[in-house]
Amino acid sequence: MSIEIKKLDKHGRISIPKKWREKHGDEVMIIVFDDKLEIFPRKGNIVKFIDTIEVEELEEWEKMKEKLYEVR
């Protein structure tokens, strides 16, 4: 594990280190929390993340599913 401090450019972007992209590919899944972002390589099935998210209503789940698949 390593920690890097990155500045956002004027469009709010950051660069992902080349070695990481070479190992994990050029697509990522970003999970947005109130106070942080988590970035994961987009490989395999997102189902393993489903149990980590609390959803109070089925309608919320449907909206979240739309957002997750919208990334494609």
Secondary structure, 3 states (H helix, E strand, C coil): CCCCCCCCCCCCCCCCCHHHHHHHCCCEEEEECCCCEEEEECCCCCHHHHCCCCCCCHHHHHHHHHHHHHCC
